[in-house]
Amino acid sequence: MTDQAYNYAYLDEQTKRMLRRSILKAVAIPGFQIPFASREMPMPYGWGTGGMQVTCAVIGKQDTLKVIDQGADDTTNAVSIRKFFQTLAQAKTTEVTSEASIIQTRHRIPESPLQAGQILVYQVPIPEPLRFIEPRETETRLMHALQEYGVMHVKLYEDIARYGHIATAYAYPVKVNAHYIMDPSPIPKFDNPKMHQSPALQLFGAGREKRIYAIPPYTQVSSLDFEDHPFEVQSWDEPCAICGAQDSFLDEVVLDDRGTRQFICSDTDYCRQQQEANRD
Amino acid sequence: MNHITASFSDPVHSAQQSFRTLLTAIAEPGTIHGLDQGMQFAPLGASLTAATLTLCDNTTSVYLSHALNQESVRANLVFHCGCTLVAEPYLADFALLTLAEFTNMREFKIGDEAQPQLNCTFFVQVDTFGQGTHLHLQGPGIQTTRQLAIAKLTDAQVAMLQVNHQQFPLGYDTFFFSKTQVCALARSTQVDKEAVCTSQ
């Protein structure tokens, strides 16, 4: 029924052309937010409508799609979006990072290194890194035009003055290609170094805020910091309780109401790989 | 109506495949990709025709250079894309030119610092790749350096591409099309005629 009721990949061709023109511009100006005519999608804003529209514009019959939400393939958001593309784009899907040609993600970059030719599509809630400092779009646009980014360092400095260290743990601002400051979407800062010189193409879609931006492969992406307070990523005292990995991002899981807790890999595919490696 | 020829045989998937080729081309500037959907609006080659059908529609203005401004092209673009053909360069979202006519980018709109995306995109039809001066490319999408040669690209055109890069984030993005291949230079791509030492 649905294959006759909807165009391939849900969106009409006119909308896809508009998205495609925006994506090409975004790739040509790394880190700059391109306004686009975001469409209403069959799910609420905030659930990844921007990332979904980007995937709709990009995906084809030859693609294999992986969808993750906080690193997991089996959470509600990931399962729903994966089914959406199975139904409306007859997409082949996978949970294995290395098998995917397109990976749509909410809030994580996979632990397995990405490869050349892969496309990582981020779902972005607030694309403007300066928004919490300056609420007016007219002003933030001007600030990007003038590269007036001192205030961003002031915000990080205020962290240091108050807590003794930079307390920003996710959506940690980055500078792309030594020009624009960009919000990497709410990925943990643990993932920021993976964006730098990544062989994969990274596309960002914000549906409610109507912005698309991109990082081409092999592009310089640096996390903002200070000489005496260099950028650092999170670390944990214990390995993953399931697979024993010591190099992956861990989620805290509360086990009972007496304070027992466990730390496990947020990337379910990576955790599975480690378990299989341990078994062999 | 005699000039109307067939468009994509499979509009949805041909457009998607063509777009992915263009996306890879601009994401990895200087790489050459095959693009041929088995049809063309002569004198536009198959690759240039596919790119135009993929990206142009009734919301975009297209400029045709003197050599490409022929009834067969005009009729097909208006019929299949529904795009507005403009005679004034500064109104164009896309400019279709032959390499010999690719001489003055500044006639075309460039946007401004707050909206650098409002530039015109160039579609330049060339004879072939792999011949002529070897250009050395650096920038986003290029791991170290990459070489590109476009037949009959003049020194003046290389200089124009260098000036284009220097005004980043303003500037123009250029797709070069041979008959069945495409290659792109983004505004972020640094173009040199000599190999540049990258060690720091």
Interface residues (C-beta under 8 A of the other chain):
Chain A: N7 Y8 A9 E13 Q14 K16 R17 M18 R20 R21 S22 I23 L24 K25 A26 V27 A28 I29 P30 F32 I34 P35 A57 V58 I59 G60 K61 Q62 R141 L142 H144 A145 L146 N177 H179 Y180 Q197 P199 L201 I215 P216 P217 Y218 T219 Q220
Chain B: P11 V12 H13 A15 Q16 Q17 F19 R20 L22 L23 I26 A27 E28 T54 L55 C56 D57 T59 T60 D112 E113 A114 Q115 P116 Q117 T121 G139 P140 G141 I142 Q143 F168 P169 D173 A186 R187 S188
